[in-house]
Amino acid sequence: MKSMELYSEPFATTGNITGEGFRRLLGRPTLGLLQTVIREALQNSMDATLPGQGPKVMLRSRVLRGEEFAALRRHVFAEIPKDADAALLQEELMGESLEVFEIADFGTSGLSGPTRADLVADGPEDPDFVNFMRNVGAARDTHQGGGTYGYGKTSLYALSRHSTILVDSQTTCDGLPVRRLMACRLGGTFAAIEGDVRKRFTGRHWWGSLDGTSGVEPFSGDEAIRLAGLLGLPERSAEATGTTIMIVSPRLDEDDDEDERLPVGPHLLETVLWNFWPRMCRDTPHHRKLSVSIDVDGQNIHVPDPEDYPPLDHFARALSEIRLGGGQIVLSQRPAMDLGRIAMVKGLRSDRNPAALRAHSPFPKQASHIALMRPVELVVKYVEGEAFSDARFEWGGVFVCSDDDEVEAAFADAEPPAHDDWIPDNLPKGRSKTFVNVGLKRINEAARTFANPLSASGQSEEKGQSLAATATLMGRLLEGGSAKGPGRRSGGGGSGTTKRTRVSSPRFTHLEIDAGRKIAVFEAELSNDGRSTDLVLRAVPHLVMDGGIASPDDVDLGFTGQVLDLTVADATEPGESMAIGTMAGKVVCRVPVPDEAAIGLRLSLEEANA
């Protein structure tokens, strides 16, 4: 069959961007190279998703041998560029095998539109082909999408030891299906004789079909389909639109130290889950849900739901709360604006997947982080806060900025090319910069104070340590006993006069300071079918010693058994009882705690005249 031809871009009389300059567009990402590549590629896939469905993405690491490697050498890279570093590519092509890394998406629009950058698209498609294959960055054209389509592609070249990729896309142009195949390289500038003239070249190279007008065009139609098959690329019908990017000789393990390099499969799994879990949760709407498969040398790597991969279970609960309209609204006062919502979830620290135990795993040993994202629900970064002093507990939070166009644009414009941070200094002075500054300030305050509310109230370090010690004691003792305390147990997790009106077992959540006293805060859930409106919720605190119930008479700790107040939904009453009427929802009970002791709590529902 016909082999691809090489086109090396000469400098125009008006100048061009060089291959080196193109590579520098990525800036200095805070993440490792592989994380950056996967973030950018999957982000672009989600922005290109067809209406009504979520994208499917396959990450595949394999080694080309035999006929597949021969097809790459003979029919793609039959000609080698003349820039200095290209000799390394030629040397590797002379070997017996070649490692490649592929990112393939399905259910997306593919690289649509015209193939020439100077043409105006007549059809309904976006000019994705020229933006990805030819142009140097393009402003985002997806409303509240993931990012600026084009700049992040620089990372794809950076992941290749030879700055070389191959792109196969099933797409449409002028409303008609078309298959396209093209290879690209970013090399160094060089000078060479072309015809009888010595010319300077930018270092940007394409392999395809030479064209006297545009320089080079992609292989298309049957020609592209046949070569894609010889290379072992994923099969695609005309309806299976999407794109496969093959990265030649990838640097898959260079984010790790030499003495603890992780196998490729777990590395890819961690990267996907840590960055894209919001779009992979069980309650993510179908049209937004991301499905990822990972294949390493023909072996499928299981990708679990985030809810089953600690500590993402806590983050998933926080995001679910925001999706349901919960969480706390983050406000800017001047100018007045709703900046978004933040939700925080605490829980027991569950055992980690073995892959998450390596030194440079992105997954923390004890979570105390807030995931930042825009309404597109792609993680921008994590803000680390103060962890619980008791290592058996951890927390995770989520902040989603408002979908108001002005607010969302402010946070989007604060992102660097790698979309891995919010940097207020990227914005000019004005409303947008204020929004991002205020939002980050509130987020950092929440991260700093969630595990230790004293940090917010300005209490002394000594008192903060005392509070932390008491919280640790509460957690340790209540683990062996029960926060619920003495009394009859019921299968519904609480007691009540009907099966449908009940209160769950209370759980200790945290300590706080009120008028100089340490206060234990318990939470529970009250369900109420409204059939009986004369019920009273009663709270009875008790001492817990060594995992069991202790009598105040046996332990002289100044424990009075008093309840400070009870809150149901938005109503609060002082004391240990409260008429609930038809109220339902979260129950919060606050109880003073004596020094060097822990308390538990029992909640019950009783008739008002009992």
PABA-473165 format. One line per 10 residues: number of its first residue (from 1); for each residue z, x, y of C-alpha. Coordinates in steps of 0.5 Angstrom, whole numbers. Example, Ala and Ser with C-alpha at 12.3 -4.5 7.8 and 13.67 -1.06 7.14 Angstrom:
# PABA-473165
1> 16,25,-9  14,27,-2
***
This chain:
# PABA-473165
1> 0,0,0  -1,2,7  5,7,10  8,6,17  6,10,23  10,14,27  10,12,35  14,17,39  15,14,46  13,19,52
11> 16,19,59  12,14,64  11,17,71  16,12,73  21,15,68  25,12,62  32,12,59  32,18,54  35,17,47  41,21,49
21> 42,16,55  41,10,50  47,13,45  52,14,51  51,6,53  57,5,48  62,8,52  68,10,49  70,5,44  78,4,43
31> 76,3,35  73,7,30  66,7,29  65,3,23  70,-2,26  65,-2,32  59,-3,28  61,-9,24  64,-12,30  58,-12,34
41> 53,-14,28  57,-20,26  58,-22,33  51,-22,34  50,-26,28  55,-31,30  51,-32,37  45,-33,33  47,-38,29  43,-44,28
51> 46,-51,30  50,-54,25  52,-49,20  56,-42,20  53,-36,19  53,-32,12  53,-25,12  53,-19,7  55,-12,8  52,-8,2
61> 53,0,1  48,3,-4  45,9,-6  37,9,-6  34,12,-12  28,12,-16  22,7,-14  26,5,-8  28,12,-5  20,13,-6
71> 18,7,-2  23,9,3  20,16,3  13,15,2  12,8,6  17,8,12  18,16,14  12,19,11  12,22,18  18,25,22
81> 19,26,29  18,33,33  25,33,36  30,38,34  35,34,30  29,30,26  29,36,21  36,34,18  33,27,16  27,31,13
91> 31,35,9  35,29,6  29,25,5  27,31,0  33,30,-4  34,25,-10  38,20,-7  40,17,0  46,13,2  45,7,6
101> 49,1,9  46,-6,10  48,-12,14  44,-18,13  46,-25,16  43,-32,14  43,-38,17  41,-35,24  35,-35,28  33,-28,27
111> 30,-23,32  25,-28,35  20,-29,40  15,-24,42  14,-17,40  12,-14,47  17,-13,52  12,-14,58  10,-21,55  13,-28,57
121> 15,-32,51  11,-38,51  15,-41,45  22,-44,45  25,-38,42  29,-33,46  26,-26,46  31,-23,41  26,-18,38  25,-14,44
131> 32,-15,47  34,-11,40  28,-7,38  26,-5,45  30,-6,51  36,-2,53  41,-8,53  41,-15,56  45,-20,59  48,-25,54
141> 44,-31,54  49,-35,49  54,-40,53  61,-37,52  58,-33,47  61,-26,44  58,-21,48  52,-18,52  47,-18,46  44,-11,46
151> 49,-6,48  53,-6,42  47,-4,38  48,3,40  53,4,35  49,2,29  45,8,31  51,12,32  54,10,25  47,14,22
161> 48,21,21  40,21,23  41,16,29  36,12,25  36,5,22  31,0,19  30,-8,21  28,-13,17  28,-20,20  25,-27,18
171> 24,-31,24  20,-35,28  15,-34,34  11,-40,38  15,-44,33  11,-41,27  15,-37,21  14,-30,21  17,-24,17  18,-17,21
181> 20,-10,19  20,-4,23  24,3,23  27,6,30  31,13,31  34,15,37  33,23,38  33,28,43  28,29,48  22,34,47
191> 16,37,49  9,37,45  2,37,45  -2,30,44  -9,30,45  -10,36,49  -4,35,54  3,37,53  7,31,54  15,30,55
201> 18,25,50  24,21,51  27,22,44  26,14,42  22,13,36  19,7,32  15,6,25  11,1,25  3,-1,26  0,3,32
211> -3,-1,37  -7,1,43  -4,-3,48  4,-4,46  4,3,42  7,0,36  8,-6,33  12,-8,27  10,-9,20  9,-17,19
221> 7,-22,14  5,-20,7  5,-13,9  13,-13,11  15,-18,5  12,-13,0  15,-7,3  22,-10,4  21,-12,-4  20,-5,-5
231> 26,-2,-1  30,-7,-5  32,-11,1  35,-18,0  30,-23,-1  28,-29,4  24,-35,4  21,-37,10  26,-42,11  32,-37,10
241> 32,-34,17  36,-28,19  36,-21,20  38,-15,15  39,-8,18  39,-2,14  43,4,17  40,11,14  45,16,11  52,12,14
251> 58,15,16  62,10,13  69,15,12  69,18,18  75,14,21  79,17,16  83,23,15  80,27,9  86,27,5  87,20,5
261> 80,17,5  79,10,3  74,7,-2  68,4,2  70,-3,-1  77,-4,2  75,-1,8  70,-6,9  75,-11,7  80,-9,12
271> 75,-9,18  72,-16,17  79,-19,16  82,-16,22  77,-17,27  74,-24,24  80,-28,21  79,-33,26  72,-35,24  74,-35,17
281> 81,-39,17  81,-45,12  81,-50,18  75,-47,22  70,-52,23  64,-52,18  59,-50,24  63,-44,26  66,-42,20  64,-34,18
291> 62,-33,11  62,-26,9  61,-22,2  62,-15,1  58,-11,-4  59,-4,-6  54,-1,-11  53,-7,-14  60,-9,-15  63,-15,-11
301> 69,-14,-7  73,-21,-6  74,-23,1  80,-28,1  82,-33,6  86,-30,12  92,-35,10  93,-31,4  92,-24,7  99,-22,10
311> 100,-21,16  94,-26,18  98,-32,15  102,-32,21  96,-31,26  92,-36,23  98,-41,24  99,-39,31  91,-40,32  92,-47,28
321> 97,-49,33  93,-48,39  87,-51,36  91,-57,35  93,-57,43  99,-54,42  102,-47,44  104,-45,51  100,-46,57  99,-39,61
331> 98,-41,69  96,-37,75  100,-39,81  95,-37,87  90,-39,85  92,-44,81  89,-44,75  90,-46,67  88,-39,64  89,-41,57
341> 94,-42,51  99,-37,47  102,-39,41  107,-35,37  109,-35,30  115,-32,26  116,-31,19  118,-27,13  114,-21,12  110,-21,6
351> 108,-16,1  101,-12,4  95,-11,0  95,-4,-3  89,-3,2  93,-4,8  99,1,6  95,7,8  97,11,14  91,9,19
361> 90,2,16  89,-3,22  94,-8,19  101,-6,21  107,-5,17  111,-10,21  107,-15,25  109,-16,32  102,-17,36  98,-22,40
371> 91,-23,38  87,-24,44  80,-28,44  76,-32,48  74,-39,46  68,-36,42  75,-34,37  73,-27,36  78,-22,37  78,-17,43
381> 84,-13,41  91,-14,39  97,-13,44  103,-10,40  110,-12,42  117,-11,40  118,-12,33  124,-16,30  130,-11,28  130,-14,21
391> 124,-11,18  124,-17,13  121,-21,19  115,-21,23  111,-25,28  104,-26,30  101,-29,36  95,-31,39  92,-32,46  86,-36,47
401> 83,-36,54  81,-42,58  74,-45,56  73,-46,64  67,-43,66  70,-39,71  76,-37,67  72,-35,61  67,-31,65  72,-27,68
411> 75,-25,61  68,-24,59  66,-19,65  73,-15,64  70,-13,57  67,-6,56  60,-5,52  64,-5,46  68,-12,47  74,-9,45
421> 79,-9,51  80,-13,57  80,-8,63  81,-12,70  79,-6,74  72,-7,71  72,-13,76  71,-13,83  77,-16,87  78,-23,88
431> 79,-29,83  77,-26,77  81,-20,77  87,-24,79  86,-29,73  85,-23,68  91,-19,71  96,-25,71  94,-27,64  95,-20,61
441> 102,-20,65  104,-26,61  101,-24,55  105,-17,55  111,-21,57  111,-25,51  110,-19,47  116,-16,49  121,-21,49  119,-26,43
451> 123,-22,38  129,-21,43  129,-26,49  134,-21,52  129,-17,55  126,-23,59  133,-24,62  135,-17,64  141,-16,60  144,-10,59
461> 141,-5,53  148,-6,50  148,-13,49  141,-13,47  143,-8,41  149,-13,40  144,-19,40  139,-16,35  145,-14,30  147,-21,30
471> 140,-23,29  140,-18,23  146,-21,20  144,-28,21  137,-27,17  141,-23,12  146,-28,10  142,-34,11  137,-31,6  142,-31,0
481> 145,-38,2  143,-44,6  142,-46,13  143,-53,11  150,-52,9  154,-57,4  153,-64,3  148,-67,-2  141,-64,-3  135,-69,-3
491> 128,-67,-6  125,-69,1  128,-63,4  133,-67,8  137,-73,8  136,-80,10  136,-87,9  129,-88,8  124,-84,4  119,-84,10
501> 124,-83,16  127,-76,14  129,-69,17  127,-62,14  132,-57,12  134,-53,19  131,-46,19  134,-40,24  129,-38,29  132,-33,34
511> 138,-32,38  139,-33,46  144,-32,51  147,-38,55  153,-37,60  154,-30,57  155,-33,50  151,-32,44  147,-38,41  144,-39,35
521> 137,-43,35  135,-47,29  129,-51,28  127,-57,24  122,-63,23  123,-70,24  119,-75,21  120,-83,23  116,-89,21  120,-93,26
531> 122,-98,21  130,-97,23  131,-96,30  139,-95,30  139,-88,26  143,-82,29  141,-75,28  148,-71,26  148,-63,26  154,-60,23
541> 155,-52,23  159,-48,19  160,-41,18  156,-37,12  160,-31,9  156,-26,4  151,-32,3  156,-37,2  160,-43,6  166,-40,9
551> 172,-44,12  174,-43,19  181,-43,17  180,-37,12  176,-33,17  179,-32,24  173,-31,29  174,-37,34  169,-41,31  170,-48,33
561> 164,-52,30  161,-54,36  154,-56,37  151,-54,44  146,-59,44  140,-63,40  133,-63,42  128,-68,39  121,-68,42  122,-67,49
571> 129,-71,49  136,-67,50  143,-69,49  149,-65,49  153,-65,43  152,-66,35  149,-72,35  143,-76,38  140,-83,37  133,-82,35
581> 130,-89,36  123,-88,34  122,-81,36  119,-76,32  117,-68,32  121,-62,33  128,-62,32  132,-56,36  139,-55,35  143,-49,39
591> 150,-47,36  155,-42,39  156,-36,35  162,-32,34  162,-24,34  160,-21,27  159,-27,24  153,-32,22  153,-39,22  149,-44,18
601> 147,-52,20  146,-58,16  142,-64,19  143,-71,17  141,-78,19  146,-84,19  146,-91,21  149,-91,28  155,-96,26  157,-91,20
***
